[in-house]
């Protein structure tokens, strides 16, 4: 088991407002975030938000993080922290 924290901050002024960037994140095939809205979570441009969950590693000891385009714009992350 490991705790995975993803950190986000919208740095592009074109996607700072609520609803301007939404995407999904899966870890080892399990949903972590659905339609995650960076602008809404962080409160606009240049503000940070963090999401943390615990996941089991694959049988090979890996953590496969998939960022999938949601309803608008491409996914982003600024920090990936895995604490085993």
Secondary structure, DSSP 4 states (H G I P E B T S, - for coil): -EEEEEEEE---GGG-STTS-EEEEEETTEEEEEEEEHHHHHTSTT-EEEEEEEEPPPTTS---EEEEEEEES----SEEEEE-
